Amino acid sequence: MTDLFDYGVQQRMKTEAPLAARMRPRTLDEFVGQDEIVGPGRLLRRAIAADRLFSSIIFWGPPGTGKTTLAQIIANTTKSHFTSLNAVLAGIPDLRKVIAEAKERRKLHNLRTILFVDEVHRWNKAQQDALLPHVEDGTIILIGATTENPYFEVIGALVSRSRIFQLKALAEADMRRILLNALGDTERGYGGVEVRLDEAALAHLVNVAGGDARNALNALELAIETTAPDEAGAIHVTLDVAQESIQRRAVLYDKDGDAHYDTISAFIKSVRGSDPDAALYWLVRMLYAGESPRFILRRLLILAGEDIGLADPLGLVVANAAAQAFEFVGLPEGIYPIVEATLYLATAPKSNSAGAYFKAHQKVEAEGRVDVPQHLQDANRDADVFIFYNQLKMVPGMVIEPFYVYYKNNYASADNAAQGGGTAKHSNQTRHMVGNRIEVRKGGFDFSNETAWQFGQMGQAGACAGEQKCLHINAWATRNWIGYTAYDTMWKPRLAFNLDYASGDSRNATCAAAGGAACKTANTFENFFPTNHIHMGYMDIQAWKNMLSPSVNFQARPSARDHIELWYTNLNLANSKDCWYRASQGCYVFSNANNTKTHIGDEIDVTWTRMFADGKVAFQATYGTIFTGGYLTSTLNSQVNQHWGYVQLWMNF
């Protein structure tokens, strides 16, 4: 029950309340804006006018757009009992009191209760659950007001029993009408005071308020109340006064709300969509509203790996450098590296190939435990093998990789053949291999040298002239590259020179047929079963035999997806008495016992590669020719050149 003292206080509060509170519309006819919801003939307007709210409702929209005002209009219009709570201040005990009174009112007077809960999203799940059964049975009709998305911030059961009305930021025309109404209202506004509001000042208030009527009215009130009347008693509000009254636009941005996630989403999508202007706009929106620069930098680092990826690996470097620079510099100058990283990533090429990790992760989860395929397993488990391999980086731009391999088996001839280990001469082996690879890169220049030396002996008794270990091995091979790539020019051309050498011996046709004394040495590499294809570094030179081949290589990239390569190789034998070995490592052409020729021929190869789907699919075509040299002419009595070509399609999933 209100006594005379309370009534007096309420009347003083009405007259002393801020302009925005005094000018709050009392009827739908005074309400300005939101025509999509309460315009003539609209559903909500008809329901309010007829005092027949069909269900609970939730008003959702930015501050100052009329949510609380609409609730007050309903309170002024309805014959139902209207009560209100603020979710910031009220809890479950307050709600229980309202529910008990509503039940009593319904029982004694058959009067409905409308409960308005301002900032309803502030209630936690338990508090909202306490409201649910009473909305369900009609004890109360809920009117909720929230600035956050109710589909995320209000429990689903309550949303499903309510009608959602979304209010938008007020249009400029509506804002002007609200401010002019305040100037002309003699009862609640400044109609009884002579106020001259310049058009520029009015436009500034409307523009900076950003569709928030409360913000605009508060600024107008501040401008009028702090400006002294002139000699004629008029208060003149100029543009300067308006600018002082509302110095900064109120940006809708709550670090824990929808606007926060919507804005960062817009920022990331703009960078991902290669729109630097839009990315810069949303970046400013976040920083202007007070977002943490570290949060933005973390998102840029994620984007650099997720969306730029291998299309421009420097994107991750730039983003990380920006984060480090910001920690070192701080605000306000730390904005520069953030902007630089944003613009770099927005203009960089895009690739999401790093996301393939998650596909592989799904496959691993689906498969469970799977054994390693046999052809990928360690091939040395059935023999005594020791391998030493190390990589040294003592000087920037230089890599040194020494290696040593020891291999021994005691297989008999039949055992060795059963294991795919070769012939009888490959049984009972004791062998060593020592090697090293050096690679140097400086700017566009690169150089590499790989050398391997193999020594030992092998062979079962009776396999070669009755000796238990008839084949003594002493062989070495080397590969040398020197090249230059013009990274800063069109097509990024590369020119390289190469020299391959592998020692040879006298294992010619006569030796192979007779099994004579010359067969007891091997100055070429013999099959290193089962470790023949252990790659130390990048090459497989320990499988080479009898070659001396200088070559020239030219490569270019006409486009991001095309690669062309041209090879010229001068093919020679290191030893004219030894075989000419090809890729199978077996004897391709046996040398004559009296052969003195070493020039096999000149080989030219041309290769074109076209890549698709970010390099996951590639088409390659190659054509090659060997122009016959003196060795082939002497050995095969033929001068016919050899030609070949192939096409292949690569797919990498």
N, C-alpha and C positions, 0 to 999 in steps of 0.2 A: 504494500500500500504506500503510495507516494504522499508525503506531507507537504505543507506549504514551503518549507525550507528546501526540500528536494526540487520542487517545482521552480522555485526561484533560481536555483543553481542551473537547472536545465535551460531556462530561458536565457540566462547570461551566456551559457555555452553556445547556444544557437547564434547569438549576436556576435560573440567573440571567436567563433570557429573560423578556420581558414576559408578563403574565398571558394576553394574547390568543394568544401563540405557544404557551405551555404548555398552554392549554386547547383547542388545535386538535383536533378530533375525529380519532380514528385509524381508526374503522370507520364503516360506514354506519349502524349502530345508534346510534352516538353523534352522528351528524349531525342537526342540528335545522333544520327549515324546508325550503323548496323541494320540498314534497310533489308538486307538478306534474311534477317532473323525476325525483326519486329516492324518491318515496313507494313503498309496497308495491305490487308488480306492475308498476311503471313500466319502460319499455324500458331506460333507462340503468342502473337498479338491477340489473336482471336481467343486463345485459351485464357490469357490474363484478363481480357475485357469481360469474358463470360464467367470469370472466377471458377474455372474448371480445369485446373491443372491435371492432366491426364495421367501423369506419372512423375516420379522424381526426375529432376533435371540437374545437369552439371554445366555451368558456364566455364568455358576454357578460352583464355586469351591473354594478351600482354597486359601489363599494368595500364590503368587509366583509360580503358576502352568501354567501361560500363557494366561490368559484372555485378559489383555490389549495388550499383544504382538500379539495375533491373530487379534485383532482389528486394530493394526498398520500395520500388513501384508496386511489386506484387504485394508487399506488406500493406501498402496504403490502399490497395484495391480489394484485396480478398476479405471475405467475411470469416475465413478461418482464423484460428489463433496463430499468430506469427511470432516466432522466437528465434534468436540467433546466437551462435557460438563462434568464437574465433579459435581455430585449431591450434594456433600457437600458444594460447593461454589455457584453453579448456582441455580436460582429460576425461577419462571414463566416469569418475564420480559426477562430474557436471552433466555428462550425457545421461547417466542413469536418472538423475533428478528430472531432466527434461522429459524422459520417457515416462516416468511415473506420473508426472503432471499431465502428460498427453493422454495417458490411459484414463486417469480420473476425469479429465475434461470430456473425453469421448463418452464415458459411462454416464456422467451426470447431466451433461448439456448437449450430447450428440454433436460435439464441435470438433472438427478436424484440426490438426496441428501441422503447421508448415515450419520445418526447421531449416534455417539457413546456416551453413557451415562455411565460413570464409577460410581460405587457404587450406582446403580439405586435404590436399596432398601432404600436409605436415603431419597428419595422423599416421601412426604406424599401422601395420597389418592387424594387430590385436585390437587397436582402437576402432579401426574400420569394421572389423568383424563384429564388434559389439553393436554396431549400428544396423548391421544387415538384417537380422530377424524382424526388427520393428519396421523397416522399410518394406520387407516382404509381406507382413500381415496388415499393412496400411495404418499402423498406429501413427506414423508420421509420414509426411511427404518431404523428401529431402531436396533442398536446393544447395548445391555445392558450387564453390567458386575456386578456380585454380589457375595459376599461370603456367603449370606444367602439363605435359601430355597425360590426360587421365588414363589412357590405355596402358601406360607404363607405371603411373604413380598411384592409381586407385585400383583396389582389388577387382579382379574380373567379375566376381559375383555382383558387386555393387554397380559396376559399369553396365552389366547386362540388364539390370533393373532400372536403368536411368536413360534419359534421352540427352545426348551430348549436343550442345550448341557451341560452336566455335566463333568467337568474336575476333575481328581483325583490327589492326591499328587504324585509327580514324583517318579519313581522307582530309586533305588540306582544306577543302571547302567546308567540311564539318567542323574542323578546328577553328576556322575563321568565324563561323556562325556562333560557336560556343563563346569565344572571346568577346564578340560584339554583343551577345546577349548579356554577358556579365557587365559590360559597360553601360548598357541601357536599363538594367533591372533596378528599379528604385527601392524595392523591398529588401533584396538580398545582395545586390551588387553595388555598382558605383553610378547608378542612374541619378542620384541626388548630388553628385559631384561633377564639376566640369572637368572632363579629362579629354585632352587632345592626343590621340594616339596616331603617330605618323604611320603612313602606309608601309614604309620600309621597316619600321619597328614591328608592326603587326606581322609582316611577312617573315621577319627573322624569328619571332616567337613561334609562329606556326611551323616553320621549317625545322628549327632545332629541337622542338618538342617531340618530333618523330611520331606523331599519331597518339601521344599520351595527353589526354585532356587535363588530367590532374597536374601534370608538369607545367603545361602552358598556363593554367589558371594561377598556380603558385607563383610563376615568374611574373605574370601580369600584376598580381597583388603586390609583390615585392617592388616592382618598378613604380607603382603608384604610391605606395605607402612611404617609400624612401625619397620621393621627389618633392621638393618644396614648391608650393604654388607661386606663380608669378605675381606681378603687381595687380593683375586683373582677377586673381584668385583661381586661375586655371592651372591644372597640372599638365605639363607638357612632357609626354613620353617620346623621346627621340630614339633613333637607332642606337646611339651610344648607351643610353640608359637600358634599352632592351638587351644589348649585348652583355652588359654587366649583370643583368638580372638572370640570364640563362646563358652561362658562358660555355657550356659544353653539352653537346647532344647526348642524351641518355641512350646508350646502346643496350639493346636487350641481350644480356649475356650473363648466365649464371653458371659458374664452374661445375656445378653438380646437376644442372638441368638440361632440358632439351636443346636450348640455344647453343650451349657449349658443344654438344656432340654434333648438332646440325652444322655448326660453323666449321669445326675441324674436318667434318666429312666433306663439306664444300671445298675446303682448302686442299685436301688430299686429292679429291677428284679433279680439281683444276690442274694440279701438278701432273697427275697421271694422264690427263687429257691433253697435255702439252699446250696449255693456255696460260702463258706467263702473266698476262694482265689480270686475269681473274684470280690467279694464285696470289699475286701481290695484293689485290683488293681484300681477299679473305684473311691474308696474313695481317694486314693493317687492322682489320676489324677485331681480330683476336688480341693483338698487342694494345690497341686503343682501349679495349675493355678490361685490360689488366691481366690477360692470360700469361702464365709462366713461360718465358722463352725456352726454358729447358724442356717443357712438355712438347713444344713445337719442334725442337731439335730432335727429340727422341722419335717423333713421328716421321721426320725427314730421314733419319737413319734407317728406320724400318722400310720406308718407301724406296730408298736407294737400293736395298737388297731385294725387295719384293717386286718392284715394278720397273726398275732400270736394269738391274742385274748385269748379265754379260753383254748386253748391248752397249754399255759404257761403264766398265768397271771403275773408272775414275769417279763416278757419281758417289759411290760409297766413301771414297777418299775425301771428296769435297765436303760431304755432309759431316764426316767425322772431324775434319779440320775446322769446320764452322763451329761445331760443338766445343772443341778445345779452345778456339779463339774467343768464344763468348765467355768461357770460364776465366780466361786470362784478362779480358778487357772489361766485361760487365756492361751495364747500361750507363749512358744511352748509346755509346759508340758501338757496343756489341750488336746493335741492330744490323750493321753493315754485313758481317759474315752470314747472318741469318738470311738476309735478302739475297746475297750472292748465291748461297746454296739453293734457295728456292728457285731463283731464275735459272740456275744451271740445270737442276733436275727437271724443271718444266720444259726446257728446250732440248734435253738429252733424248736420244732414241730409247725406246722402251722394250723390255723383254721380261717376261715372268717365268723364265726357264728355271729359276731357283725354286719355284713352287713344285717342281718335280719331286722334291724331297718328300712332300706329303703324300704323293701317289705311291712312292716307294714305301713309305711308312705304313700306308693302308695295306699294301701287299704283304709286308712282313707280318702285320697283325693278323691278316687273314690266313697266311700259310702256317704260322706257328714255327716249330723247329723243322728245318730242312737241311739235309746234308749238302756240303759243297759238291758240285758236279765233279765227276772223276777227272775230266780233262783240265780242271782248274786246281786240283789238289797237288800237294807237294810230290813231285815225281821221284824224289830221292830217298823215300822211306825204306826201300828194299836193298839199299847199298850203303856203304860207308862214305858219307859225303860231308865235307866241311867247307863252308862258304864264309868268307870275310868280305864285307862290302861297307864302305863308308863314304860319306859326302862331306867335304871340307869347303868352307867358305871363308877363306882367310883374308881375301881382298874383295871389296865391293865390285860386283860385276864379274867375278871369277868363281868357277866351281871346279873342284878337283875331286875325282871319284876313283880311288884305288880299290882293287879287288884281288882276292886270291881264292882259288878253288882247288880242293884236294879230292880225288875220287879213286876208290879202290873197289874191285869186286873179284870174287873167286869163282865166277861162273864157269862151268864146263861149256863145251861147244853147244850141246843140246839145250842146256839151261839158258844160255845167252840168246839163242834163237827164239826160244819160247817166250822170252820177255821182250821180244822185239828189239833186242840189243845188237843185231847185226850178225856177222858171220863168225867163224871160228877164230879168226885173227883178232876179234874184238873181245875175246874172253880173257880172264885172268889179268885184269888191268891194274896198273898203278900209274896214275897220271896227275900232273899239276898244271895249273894255269895261273899266270900272274899278269895283271893288266892295270891300266889306268886310263881315265878320261879327263881331259882338261877342256873347259869351255870358258871363253872370255867374251863379254858383251860390253861395248862402250859406244853409247849413242846409236848410230845406225850400223856400226861395224860389229861383226861377230867372227869368232875363230874357235875351232874345236879340233882336238886331236885325241884319237883313241887308239891304244896299242895293246896287243895281247901276245903273250908268249906261252906256248904249251910244250911240256917236255915229260918224258916217261917212257914206258914200254908196255906191250900187251901181246897176247897171242897164246893159244893153247898148244900143248905139246903135239907135234905132228902137223900143225897148221901151216908151218913154213919151214921147210927143210929140216924137220925134226927138232927144232929148238923150242924150248918151253915158252920163252918170250922172244919171239922172232922179230918183232917190229919195234924199232927204237924211234922215238918221236922227238923232233927238235924243229918246231915251226913257229913262225910269228906273222902277225898281220897288223896293218895300221890303216886308219882312215883320217884324212885331214881336210878340213873345210876352212875357207876364208870368204866372207861375203859382206855385202853392204846393202842395206835397205833404206830407200829414200822415203821415210815415213811422212814427210811434210809435203810431198809432191803428189800430183794426180796419179792414180792407179797404184801408188805405193810400190814402185818397181824394186826388184831385188836381183842382184847379179852376184853369183858365187862361183868359186873355183874349188875343185875337189881332186884329191889324189888318193886312190885306193891301191894298197899293195898287200899281197899275201904270198908267202914263200911257196916254192914248188920243188919237186925232186925228179927222179928219173923213172917214175912208175909208168912206163909207156906200155904199149901193146905187147911187146916181147916179154917184159917183166911180168905182166899180168898173166900171160899164157904159160910161161915156164916156171914161175915161182922161184926164180934164181936169186943170186946173192943181192942184186939191186933191190929186191923186194924187202930187204931187212932193215931199211931205213925209211922214215917218213918225214920229209921236211915240209909237208903240207899238213893242215889240221885233219886229224882223223875224227870220225864220229865220236862225240863225247857223251855216249849213252850213260844214264838216261838224262843227262843234264845238258844235252847239246844246245838247247835253246834258252839257256839262262841269259837274260838280257842285263848286262852290266852297263848302265847308262842307256843310250838310245840305240846302239847298233848291235849287230850280231856277228861281229867280225871273227869270233872264234870258230865259225863254221865255214869261213872262206878258204879257198884253195887256188893257188897258182894264178895270180892276176897282178897286172900292173896297168892301171886304167886312170889316166887323167881325164877330167870332164869339166864342162862348163854348164851352169844352170841359170836360167832366167825365169823369174816369176813376176806376176803382176795381178792386181785386182781391179778390173775395169769398173766394177760396181761392188756394193756391199755383199752381193750374193754370187758374184762370179769370180773364178780364179783360173788363170791360165799358167801353164808351165812348159818350158822348152828346154830339152836336154840335148847336149852333144857329148858323146863319150868315145874316146880313143881306146879301143879294146886291145889289150896285149897280154901275152903270157909272161910270167916271171921266169919260167924255165921251159925252154923249147922242147925238152924231152918228156915233160909231164903232160897229163891229159888236159883238155879244156873242160872244166867243170861248169855246170849250170846250176840253176836254183835247186835242183834235186840233190846237189852235192855229190851225185854220182858222175862217172866219167861220161861226158857228152860226146866228145870226139877223142879217140886215142891218137897220140902223136906217133909218127913213124920214128923208127930207131935212128935214122939219119937226118931227122928234121932239124933245120937251123932257123926256121921262121918263127917269129913271135907275134907279128901283127895279125890279130884276128880280123879286125875290120873297124869301121866307123859306124856308130849307132846314133840315130837321131830319133827322139821321141817328142810328141806333142800331146799335151793333156789339157782338157777343158773340164771344169767342175762347176755345176750350178747348184746352189743350195736353196732349200725351201723350208718353210715352217721353223724359222729361227735356227736353222742349221740341223734340225732333226731329220730332214730328208735331203739327200743330195744325189744328183745324176752326174756321172762321170763318163767321158769318152776319151780314148787314147788311140793314137796311131803311131807306129814305129817302123823303122827300117834299119837293117844292118847292110852296109856296103862292104862286100867281101874283101878281106885283106889277104896278104901273102900266105899266112898260115893255113887258112881254109882252102886257098887255091892249091897249095902244095900237098896238103893232107887228103883233101876230098876230090882233087882234080876237077873243081867246079868253081866258076866265077858268078854263080847265080846269087843275086842279092835276096835277102829274106825280108818279108813284110808281114806285119800283123796288126791287129787292132782289136779293141774290145770296148764294150759299154757295160756299165754296172749301175745299179741303184742302191743307195745306202739308206737305211731307215733305222733311226735310233730312238727308242721309246723309253 
